[in-house]
Amino acid sequence: MKPYGDYPDLKQVRRILVVKLRHLGDVLLSTPVMSNLKRYCPGAKIDVLVYGEAREILEGHPDVSELLFVERGWKKHSLFKRLFFELQLLRKIRKNQYDLVINLTEGDRGAIVGFVSGAKIRVGQDQGRRHLFFRKIYTHRVKPCSTPRHRVERDLDALRCMGIFPTQEERQLFFAVPKEATVRMAPYRGAIVVHAVSRWRFKCWPLESVRALLSQLLEQNLRVVLTSGKDPVEVELLEGLPCSDNLAGKLSLKEMGALIQGARLCITIDSLPLHLASAFKTPLIALFGPSSEVNWGPWMHPKARVVAQNYSCRPCNLDGCGGSKVSDCLVTLPVKRLIQLQQELMQQSSSESEKEEYSESEKEEYPELSDLGEEQLESSESSSEFTRLGRG
């Protein structure tokens, strides 16, 4: 029977290029695309084009063969040298003879890559009549969803356009943590990780609120570790705040992953650590302001809680109210809400640990329990449930 959709024949696809020229968290959220491509085309080699800073996000991914890079530093060079770098990259892409190119990025560069690649199958976003030239580049266009939809699902829509429909269990995030990073972060295992700043200040919680949160966590005799990106502004913002360990700006992405993987709880704004916690199912409290928790929130993570105001204006996706760089929906989030959720999540985790220990002792006493199938012991972790709190 002829397929209902206009799906390409992927049986002869031997080399694939995925283009994801976006920020670190966006790249991590795209990892189910690579996993499902490999599952559907097991004999294909999958390469990914990302910004150089995202290298560590995909290093160690078992389904990625080669990483290609666009370096942000190219902008600092002369026009001639920038063109040289761009042409060098396009020449390599052309030489690789890709059968399939999937552009997960809106914009010109990904479309040009698809055109230059010479791939028989080219998939990209349908950007409407205003971009007729780029529309013609793609053999299969992804229709954008007009309603809120998580970034993971939007990326997977590129596969659905080709007749690949991942199950719920096949949409998990993936981040590889090397052994050396785990060893380096071992002293901080079981700590509370707080990631409260970003280079985008309008996504940040006020420092006086962060200070109050940290003080109340320390009063509970908890080990509190502060983290941030390597931007000097982020590091400076966290100087002098009360904590057990200040690792702001000191960690590689792999070390950040190892730290969050071993954490007892992660408290973060809308930033990369949120998605790392989703990948590892580390208990999580995520603060959201002008950005949407539906689009960017915890993914398939039953131990995650979102804290956000129930304002009619949000999510506005603006850089602060009226472009002021200050987001009222974040400024007004009370510390007591986070402390309440922190205690609830930690109590829940403690109860689960006790159940696991009890279960292990039962298995030793009753060996027949070891024969239970995984399906019978399965928890609700295959779905994501989180609480959205807010003021009316």
Secondary structure, 3 states (H helix, E strand, C coil): CCCCCCCCCCCCCCEEEEECCCCHHHHHHCHHHHHHHHHHCCCCEEEEEEEHHHHHHHCCCCCCCEEEEECHHHHHCCHHHHHHHHHHHHHHHHHCCCCEEEECCCCHHHHHHHHHHCCCEEEEECCCHHHHHHHHHCCEEECCCCCCCCHHHHHHHHHHCCCCCCCHHHHCCCCCCCHHHHHHHHHHCCCEEEECCCCCHHHCCCHHHHHHHHHHHHHCCCCEEEECCCCHHHHHHCCCCCCCEECCCCCCHHHHHHHHHCCCEEEEECCHHHHHHHHHCCCEEEECCCCCHHHHCCCCCCCEEEECCCCCCCCCCCCCHHHCCCCHHHHCCCHHHHHHHHHHHHHHHHHHHHHHHHHHHHHHHCHHHHHCCHHHHCCHHHCCCCCEECCC
